[in-house]
Amino acid sequence: MSGGVEIPVRVVDVEQATETVKRFRLAPLSGEALPPFSAGAHVVVTMDDHGRRIRNPYSLIDRAEDGSSYRIGVLRVPNSRGGSKFMHENVKAGDRLVITMPVNLFPIVRTGRKHLLVAGGIGVTPIYAMANELKRRSAPYEIHYAMRNEASGAFIDELRAAHGDKLKLYRDDMQEFVSVSEILPNQPLGTHLYVCGPEGMIEAILKGGREAGWPEENLHCERFLAPTGGEPFSVVLQRAGITAEVRSDQSLLEAIEEAGVDAPFLCRGGACGQCETTVVSCDGELDHKDHYLTEEEHASGKKIMICVSRLKGRELVLDL
Amino acid sequence: MLVSDIKSRPVYKGLTVDDAARRHLVAAEGEGALAVLEAFGDAPEAWSRMTLLYTPGGSAPANHAEALQARAPDAFHLHPTRQTLMTRLRALLDTATMGTRLYATGVEGFIGQVVAAGIEHGVDHFSIRTEHRGSLARRVQCVHCKGFMDDVTVSPVTCAHCGVPLLVRDHYSRRLAAFQGVSIDAECPGDVPAAEEIFK
């Protein structure tokens, strides 16, 4: 399996945390302990929607101490292509799902002397795990958690109970916003900043950090992109000798998998680089959406991240 | 092999000024003064945000200290030795805040000690800007007695602490800021080749 070892799990508990966020507790079918993970890790959940296979990455919230379960948090996205909608509408306690082994693209830098955790909305899930790990290690940290309003803050109570005044809340409806000019000055040398949330928030925080003279090495973010649909096109897998159609509601990677080809992937969100694929030729324009390739690589037209990017045109020939 | 492209060998990319830095914390040794003068040039704005630590080492007769002071850095600390400079640098790093950019220039052993001090204070070594100036002399740690020697120009070299003749390997420790010296005559005691001056 290209995405690594898979773990069949059963949903043992579903909790409606807010109007739009559900938390799922997943226990392994085998009964063996789930592997420990480092804070910031995610798993890819495979869902079976009446024969249509959907795979989405979700950050891990926590692991039961005896390894009997993991928790993930899922935001219902209005323009979902199916993943979060399926999780919210169809998945009930007792159902089976398949997850991958945890992968961490957003780890805590252990040499750091202090850690600023900045979360927006559902971006709080990896931050929640990181805060708990930092607390366990007695490392200095702060949590800055922004949300639309108190009702939409899915983790406020648990975070407040665990972290007390290390937690600072920002509510959009109270005109409160995380301001870099307030949180960045006077942080000790060796401080690292981690941000996960909406794209605009991530950009603003990272830009503020650079302008405050923070080195790139101290600024960390995670953004999973949901593959967006688009115009349909054909994909030719040259080595496999297969031609497939990519439907408008399907990602390139999903179409390749549907055609029976086991293409490499890890995060399925344009972040990790695992699915980098060589473009042999294309009749049309590559529509790059990932955060992995450099601008030059995007412009070269020779590489594509098949999990989120597509073609605007007729036919794409890949070295697969 | 004494010279190889091993991964542990640090790469000194040259001093470039980070204009976004709120404070430039610059540690310079000997001829490194010239790298500071060239990199920061005539921009008074950058000098006004600089804390500069300098030890002339073997460059004392050239009097680079005067040239540095003439650019009016915000704070200037002239030190008689590397050791006294490192003591002050550690004290400054203890209380420094983010937005401080660390720079190191001079001989390799000096740069290495500054980088190691930065790492101890949680600074990622990739974010420390470095430029090698002056001799290629190495700081060497004897792997047997763990003693350090500065400014080693020959190999083999006799350990100044335990007396073992050491081959200076091209094996660098960033944490220790030193190349590793290993016994050259372990298998045939007394069979020590003539020392060659390799690191000038």
Interface residues (C-beta under 8 A of the other chain):
Chain A: V109 T111 G112 R113 K114 L184 P185 N186 Q187 P188 L189 G190 T191 R210 E211 A212 G213 W214 P215 E216 E217 N218
Chain B: D18 A20 A21 R22 R23 L93 A96 T97 M98 G99 T100 R101 I119 H121 G122 V123 D124 F126 S127
